[in-house]
C-alpha cells in the first residue's frame, strides 16, 4: 500500500510543484534537538520565521553548524526561491571562491563567525511556534527550482559545482528511502557524523527527513563518546550515517552504542574487515551507498554479503573506456563518472574496478592506486595511509608513486618490506613518508592538493 512518502516516478517527472516537507500530519517528528522532538508543525514555523528575515538575493552560502539549524536554513532559502551554495569546505578561501562566483549572494550561519564572510547574516533564533489550532500551511516548491549547488571535494582536482533541483532531490530520495526500508521497517531516527553541506550528508540528513518518514538528530557528533550520546538521545530504531574513517574510530575506541537498526557508510571504500568488525560489535547491518556530487546516490550494497553493488530502481549504467555513463531518475541528462565497472545480473548490479584516473601503467603492467592503498592499509600497524602518483616525471619519463602512512611503531623500511611481498616491484612507492595524520576533510576524503603539499613539505 502506498504511503504519503511514496511518490511514483511519473508524478515526479510531471509535477510543476513538489512539497517542501512530506508528512502525514503536523505531529510527525522531523528532528530531535537537545533530546526533544521537533514536530512538522513546529519545524515549518521555524522555516517561515527564518524565511521572513532573509535578505533578497539569488543565492546564499549555508554555513550553519547545528544540523537542525542547517535544515531550517536550507528550507527557508529554498522557500524564498534562492539557492543553497554548498562549498567543498569551510576554509575561508573556499567560501570566498564560491561567493565570488555568485555576485550578490550572502552567507548565513547560526554562529558568530570570526572573521565573517562578506555579506554575512546571522540566523535568527529558532523559537517560532505556531498558534494552537491554526491550520498548517504546507509549502510547495517549484519542481525545477535550483535549490542547491553542491561542490565536489577536490579529491581529484579543483572543486566543481553541480546543480540540484527540487525535483532531482525528490527522485534521488525515493531510491534512498526504498533502500533503507529494506533493512528498517517503518519510521526511524538518523544520527549522522557527516556534515550536511556534503552531498552524502545532504541526502541522508537533510533530504531524508524532509521527504521520508525519518527524523534526524540535530547535532553533529564527531568523537566516539559524542556519537554514543547522540544515539542515546533518540529512540529506536536508530540509523547511524557515517564514513569508514569515523566508523574505524568508533570500533577501535571500544565505546558501547545503543541498539542500532542499521549503519550507513559512503565517501570512501569500506574495507570488508572493518564492515565485519562493525557488524559484529554493534549487531546491525553495515550498508554502503554509491554515488557522487554529480549524481547523488544510485546504488548500495552490504559489503559483508557481496562485493556487487545493486542499482536503484530506474538506474542504468553504460561502461565506457574512460569511465561509466550513469542514467538515473534524478538526472536531467546522463552523467559520465571516472569509475570503471563491470555489469552483472543482467545489468542490475556492478563490480567497481577502480577509477580511470587511478589506473597506472608502467612497463606494460597495470595497477590501480585504490588497490595499492588497500594493500598499504592491510599491513599490521598501519592505521591510515594513501598512495598517489606524483605529477612530475622522473628522468626516464615515469611519474613516480609515493605513499603517506600513519603507523606508530613502524619504520619506513618495515612498511616497504611488507609491500614488497604484496605488490609488483614496479609499483613499489619510491617515496614513503610517515606522518602523524593524513589531511582528511570533514567526510574523511583526501584532497589531492593537500596530499601533494604534505609530501612536498616533508621532502
C-alpha positions in Angstrom: 0.0 0.0 0.0 1.4 3.4 -1.0 2.0 5.9 1.8 2.4 9.7 1.8 6.1 9.1 1.4 5.8 7.2 -1.8 5.6 9.3 -5.0 5.6 7.5 -8.4 8.4 8.5 -10.7 5.9 9.5 -13.3 4.4 12.0 -10.9 7.8 13.4 -10.0 8.6 13.9 -13.7 5.4 15.8 -14.4 4.6 17.8 -11.3 5.1 21.6 -11.6 5.5 21.9 -7.8 6.5 19.5 -5.1 6.2 19.7 -1.3 9.0 21.1 0.8 8.0 18.7 3.6 6.3 15.4 3.3 4.3 14.5 6.4 1.2 12.6 7.2 0.2 15.2 9.7 1.7 18.1 11.7 2.8 15.8 14.6 5.3 13.8 12.5 8.7 14.2 14.1 11.1 15.8 11.7 14.1 16.3 14.0 15.4 15.8 17.5 17.1 18.8 19.2 18.6 18.8 22.7 16.7 15.5 23.3 13.3 16.9 22.4 11.3 16.1 19.3 10.6 18.8 16.7 7.2 18.3 15.0 6.4 19.1 11.4 4.2 21.9 12.6 7.0 23.5 14.7 9.6 22.9 12.0 7.5 24.8 9.4 7.0 27.7 11.9 10.8 27.9 12.2 11.3 27.8 8.5 8.8 30.6 7.8 10.3 32.7 10.6 13.8 32.4 9.1 12.5 33.0 5.5 10.8 36.2 6.6 14.2 37.5 7.8 16.4 36.5 4.8 17.7 39.3 2.6 16.7 39.4 -1.1 19.3 37.6 -3.2 19.6 34.8 -5.7 21.7 32.5 -3.5 23.1 32.0 0.0 26.1 30.1 1.3 24.6 27.9 4.0 27.3 27.6 6.8 25.1 26.5 9.7 26.9 24.1 12.0 24.0 22.8 14.0 22.2 20.2 11.8 18.7 21.4 12.7 19.7 25.0 12.1 21.1 23.9 8.7 17.9 22.0 7.9 15.8 25.1 8.7 18.1 27.4 6.8 18.1 25.1 3.8 14.4 25.0 3.7 13.9 28.8 4.3 16.4 29.6 1.5 14.5 27.3 -0.9 11.2 28.7 0.2 12.4 32.2 -0.7 13.3 30.9 -4.2 17.0 31.1 -3.5 19.8 28.6 -4.0 21.8 27.0 -1.2 25.5 27.2 -2.1 27.5 24.4 -0.5 31.3 24.9 -0.7 33.5 21.9 -0.5 35.0 23.1 2.8 34.6 25.8 5.4 38.1 27.2 4.6 37.8 31.0 4.1 39.4 30.7 0.6 36.8 28.0 -0.5 34.0 30.2 0.8 35.4 33.3 -0.9 35.7 31.5 -4.2 32.1 30.3 -4.2 30.8 33.8 -3.2 32.9 35.4 -5.9 31.3 33.1 -8.5 27.8 34.3 -7.3 27.8 38.1 -7.1 25.2 39.4 -4.8 24.9 36.3 -2.6 25.2 36.3 1.1 26.4 33.9 3.8 24.2 32.5 6.6 25.2 30.8 9.8 24.0 30.0 13.3 27.3 31.0 14.8 29.1 34.3 15.2 31.8 33.8 12.6 35.2 35.5 13.0 36.3 36.6 10.6 32.9 36.8 9.0 32.5 36.2 5.2 31.2 39.1 3.1 27.5 39.9 3.4 27.2 37.7 6.5 23.8 37.2 8.1 23.3 35.5 11.5 20.4 33.0 11.6 17.6 34.4 13.7 16.7 32.5 16.9 14.7 29.3 16.3 11.9 29.8 18.8 9.0 30.3 16.5 5.9 28.3 17.5 2.6 28.1 15.6 -0.7 29.3 17.1 -2.5 26.4 18.6 -5.3 25.1 16.4 -4.2 27.2 13.4 -4.2 25.2 10.2 -0.8 24.2 8.7 0.3 25.9 5.5 2.1 23.1 3.7 4.6 25.0 1.4 5.3 23.9 -2.2 8.5 24.5 -4.2 8.7 24.8 -7.9 9.9 21.4 -9.0 12.6 22.8 -11.3 13.9 25.4 -8.9 17.6 25.1 -8.3 17.6 24.6 -4.5 21.3 23.7 -4.1 24.7 23.9 -5.9 27.0 21.2 -4.5 30.7 21.5 -4.9 32.9 18.4 -5.3 35.5 17.8 -2.6 38.6 18.4 -4.7 40.0 15.0 -4.0 40.9 14.6 -7.7 41.3 18.3 -8.7 39.6 21.7 -8.4 36.1 21.7 -6.8 33.3 21.9 -9.4 29.7 23.0 -8.9 26.7 20.7 -9.7 23.1 21.8 -9.9 20.4 20.2 -7.8 16.7 20.9 -8.4 13.9 20.1 -6.0 12.7 17.5 -8.5 16.0 15.8 -8.6 16.2 15.6 -4.8 12.7 14.1 -4.7 13.8 11.5 -7.2 17.1 10.6 -5.5 15.4 10.4 -2.1 12.9 7.9 -3.4 15.8 5.5 -4.1 17.4 6.1 -0.7 14.1 5.6 1.1 13.4 2.3 -0.7 16.9 1.0 0.1 16.6 2.0 3.8 13.2 0.3 4.1 14.8 -3.0 3.0 16.5 -3.0 6.4 14.4 -0.7 8.6 10.7 -1.3 8.7 8.8 2.0 9.3 9.9 5.3 10.7 13.5 5.7 12.0 15.8 8.2 13.6 19.1 9.2 12.0 22.3 10.3 13.7 24.9 11.5 11.2 28.7 12.2 11.7 29.0 13.8 8.2 28.4 17.5 7.5 25.1 18.4 5.8 27.0 20.5 3.3 28.5 17.4 1.7 26.1 15.7 -0.8 26.0 12.4 1.1 25.2 14.3 4.3 22.7 16.4 2.4 20.8 13.3 1.1 20.8 11.4 4.3 20.4 14.1 7.0 18.5 16.9 5.2 16.5 15.5 2.3 15.5 12.2 4.0 13.9 13.9 7.0 12.2 16.4 4.7 10.8 13.8 2.3 10.8 10.5 4.1 9.5 9.0 7.4 12.8 9.8 9.0 13.7 12.1 11.9 17.3 13.5 12.2 19.3 14.3 15.3 20.1 18.0 15.2 23.6 17.7 16.5 26.7 16.7 14.5 28.7 14.3 16.8 32.4 13.6 15.9 34.2 11.8 18.7 33.1 8.3 19.6 31.6 9.3 23.0 29.6 12.1 21.4 28.2 9.6 18.8 27.1 7.3 21.6 25.5 10.2 23.4 23.7 11.4 20.3 22.3 7.9 19.6 21.2 7.5 23.1 19.3 10.8 22.9 16.9 9.5 20.1 14.6 6.5 20.3 14.9 3.2 18.4 15.0 2.3 15.6 18.3 4.2 15.1 20.4 4.5 11.9 24.0 5.7 12.1 25.1 7.6 9.0 28.9 7.7 8.9 32.1 7.2 6.9 34.9 4.5 7.0 37.2 6.9 8.9 34.6 7.7 11.6 33.5 4.1 11.8 37.0 2.8 12.4 37.5 5.3 15.2 34.2 4.1 16.8 35.2 0.4 16.5 38.7 1.0 17.8 37.5 3.1 20.7 35.5 0.3 22.2 32.7 2.6 23.0 29.3 1.0 23.6 26.4 2.2 21.4 22.7 1.9 21.9 21.0 -0.8 19.7 21.2 0.1 16.0 18.9 -0.9 13.2 21.5 -0.1 10.5 24.7 1.7 9.7 25.2 3.6 6.5 28.6 4.5 5.0 29.9 6.4 2.0 32.7 8.8 0.8 35.4 6.2 0.7 35.7 2.4 0.0 34.6 0.3 3.0 37.2 -2.4 3.9 35.3 -5.6 4.3 37.3 -6.3 7.5 36.0 -3.1 9.1 32.4 -3.8 8.0 32.7 -7.3 9.6 34.1 -5.8 12.8 31.4 -3.1 13.0 28.5 -5.6 12.4 29.9 -8.0 15.0 30.3 -5.2 17.6 27.1 -3.4 17.0 24.8 -6.2 15.8 23.4 -4.3 12.8 23.9 -4.4 9.1 26.6 -2.1 7.6 25.3 -0.7 4.3 27.4 1.2 1.8 25.9 3.6 -0.7 27.5 4.6 -4.0 27.1 8.0 -5.7 28.8 11.3 -6.2 28.1 15.1 -6.0 27.3 14.9 -9.7 24.8 12.0 -9.5 23.6 11.7 -5.9 23.3 8.1 -4.6 22.2 5.5 -7.1 23.4 2.1 -5.7 24.0 0.2 -2.5 25.4 -3.0 -1.1 26.1 -4.8 2.2 29.9 -5.4 1.8 29.9 -8.4 4.2 27.3 -10.1 1.9 28.5 -9.2 -1.6 31.0 -7.1 -3.4 28.4 -6.3 -6.1 26.6 -3.0 -6.0 22.8 -3.2 -6.6 21.4 -0.4 -8.7 18.4 1.7 -7.6 15.2 1.4 -9.5 15.3 3.3 -12.8 19.1 3.5 -12.9 21.2 2.1 -15.7 25.0 2.1 -16.3 26.9 2.1 -19.6 30.6 1.4 -19.3 33.0 3.4 -21.5 36.7 3.2 -22.0 37.3 6.3 -19.7 34.5 5.7 -17.1 30.8 4.9 -16.8 27.8 6.7 -18.1 25.0 6.9 -15.5 21.3 7.3 -16.3 19.1 7.9 -13.2 15.7 9.4 -12.4 17.3 12.3 -10.6 19.5 13.2 -13.7 18.2 15.5 -16.4 20.9 14.1 -18.7 23.3 11.2 -18.4 26.5 11.8 -16.4 29.9 10.2 -17.0 31.8 9.2 -13.9 35.5 8.2 -13.9 34.7 5.0 -12.2 35.3 1.8 -14.1 32.8 -1.0 -13.7 31.7 -4.4 -15.0 28.0 -5.2 -15.2 26.4 -8.3 -13.6 22.9 -9.8 -13.1 21.5 -8.5 -16.3 22.9 -5.0 -15.8 21.2 -4.6 -12.4 24.4 -4.9 -10.4 28.0 -3.9 -10.9 31.5 -4.5 -9.7 33.7 -1.5 -9.1 37.1 -1.9 -10.7 38.7 1.5 -9.9 38.8 4.9 -11.3 40.1 5.9 -14.7 42.4 8.5 -13.2 43.7 5.9 -10.6 44.8 3.4 -13.2 48.6 3.0 -13.6 50.6 1.5 -16.4 54.3 1.1 -16.0 56.4 -1.1 -18.4 53.3 -2.7 -19.8 51.9 -3.7 -16.4 48.8 -2.2 -14.8 47.6 -1.5 -11.3 45.3 1.0 -9.5 46.0 3.5 -6.8 43.0 2.2 -4.9 44.3 -1.4 -4.8 47.8 -0.2 -3.8 46.2 1.9 -1.0 44.2 -1.1 0.2 47.3 -3.2 0.4 49.1 -0.5 2.3 46.3 -0.3 4.8 46.3 -4.1 5.2 49.8 -4.0 6.8 49.5 -4.7 10.5 50.3 -1.5 12.4 49.3 0.9 9.6 46.4 3.0 10.9 45.9 5.2 7.8 47.6 5.7 4.5 47.3 6.7 0.9 49.2 6.0 -2.3 49.4 8.7 -5.0 51.1 9.3 -8.3 53.2 12.4 -8.5 52.7 15.0 -11.2 56.3 15.4 -12.3 58.0 12.5 -14.2 61.5 11.3 -13.3 64.5 11.2 -15.7 63.0 8.2 -17.5 59.7 10.0 -18.1 57.9 7.9 -15.4 55.7 9.6 -12.9 56.8 8.3 -9.5 54.5 6.6 -7.0 54.5 8.0 -3.5 52.8 7.0 -0.2 52.0 8.5 3.1 51.3 6.3 6.1 50.2 6.7 9.7 51.9 3.8 11.5 53.1 4.5 15.1 55.8 2.0 16.0 56.7 1.1 12.4 59.6 2.4 10.3 59.6 3.2 6.6 61.8 0.2 5.8 59.4 -2.2 7.6 56.4 -0.9 5.6 58.3 -1.1 2.3 59.4 -4.6 3.1 55.8 -5.6 3.7 54.7 -4.0 0.5 57.3 -5.9 -1.5 55.5 -9.1 -0.6 52.1 -7.8 -1.6 52.6 -5.8 -4.9 54.6 -5.9 -8.1 58.0 -4.2 -7.6 57.2 -1.8 -10.4 54.5 -0.2 -8.3 56.5 0.0 -5.0 56.4 3.6 -3.7 59.7 5.3 -4.5 58.8 7.9 -1.8 57.3 6.8 1.5 56.7 9.2 4.4 55.5 8.5 7.9 53.2 11.2 9.2 51.2 11.8 12.4 47.9 12.2 10.5 46.6 12.5 6.9 44.9 15.7 5.8 41.4 14.3 5.6 38.5 16.7 5.2 35.2 16.6 7.2 34.0 13.5 5.3 37.3 11.6 5.5 38.3 12.3 1.9 41.9 13.3 1.0 42.1 16.3 -1.4 45.0 15.6 -3.8 46.5 19.1 -3.4 46.7 18.5 0.4 48.5 15.2 -0.1 51.0 16.6 -2.5 51.6 19.6 -0.2 52.3 17.2 2.7 54.7 15.2 0.6 56.5 18.3 -0.6 56.8 19.7 2.9 58.5 16.5 4.0 60.8 16.1 1.0 
